[in-house]
Amino acid sequence: VARRASPSEDAAIIQAIRNRLGYQINIRVDANRMWTFEEAIEFGKCIASDSLQYIE
């Protein structure tokens, strides 16, 4: 994550992965300190229902 123009675009990719692979796998993401606090909150809100194992 944190390679697209906005956190919502990153979230769309994660949602597509979740939709494709289902909930049988764990998904973890790491923005490598690229987001501001506000961007991290935006991303978290966008993927709240996608059951990520963690966001670093």
Backbone torsions as a table, in degrees:
resi	resn	phi	psi	omega
1	VAL	NA	175.5	179.6
2	ALA	69.8	23.9	177.2
3	ARG	-113.5	-4.6	179.9
4	ARG	-102.8	178.2	-174.7
5	ALA	-66.5	-26.8	-177.7
6	SER	-151.6	158.0	176.4
7	PRO	-60.2	-31.0	179.4
8	SER	-67.9	-32.1	174.9
9	GLU	-68.1	-41.3	175.0
10	ASP	-60.1	-42.8	-179.7
11	ALA	-61.7	-38.5	179.2
12	ALA	-62.3	-37.7	177.4
13	ILE	-65.9	-45.6	178.9
14	ILE	-61.9	-41.3	178.8
15	GLN	-63.8	-38.5	177.8
16	ALA	-65.2	-40.5	177.1
17	ILE	-63.5	-45.9	180.0
18	ARG	-61.2	-43.4	179.6
19	ASN	-63.4	-37.2	-178.6
20	ARG	-74.1	-42.3	-172.8
21	LEU	-99.5	-14.4	179.5
22	GLY	78.7	-164.8	-174.6
23	TYR	-103.0	13.9	179.9
24	GLN	-82.7	-8.7	178.5
25	ILE	-119.8	156.9	174.3
26	ASN	-91.4	139.0	175.0
27	ILE	-117.5	129.7	176.2
28	ARG	-123.2	145.0	177.4
29	VAL	-131.3	151.0	179.6
30	ASP	-139.3	117.0	-179.0
31	ALA	-86.6	-0.2	177.7
32	ASN	50.8	42.9	176.4
33	ARG	60.4	27.0	-178.0
34	MET	-90.6	-18.2	-177.4
35	TRP	-95.7	150.4	167.2
36	THR	-76.7	170.3	176.4
37	PHE	-57.3	-44.2	-178.4
38	GLU	-63.5	-39.5	178.5
39	GLU	-67.0	-38.7	177.8
40	ALA	-63.2	-41.5	177.5
41	ILE	-63.8	-43.3	178.2
42	GLU	-58.1	-47.2	179.2
43	PHE	-60.5	-46.8	-179.5
44	GLY	-58.7	-40.3	178.2
45	LYS	-67.0	-37.6	-178.7
46	CYS	-67.5	-33.1	-175.1
47	ILE	-109.7	17.0	-175.5
48	ALA	-54.3	-34.3	-176.9
49	SER	-93.6	6.7	-175.5
50	ASP	-97.2	4.4	172.7
51	SER	51.5	58.3	173.4
52	LEU	-73.8	146.7	177.8
53	GLN	-67.9	-45.0	171.6
54	TYR	-165.3	162.4	174.6
55	ILE	-120.1	124.5	179.9
56	GLU	-105.9	NA	NA
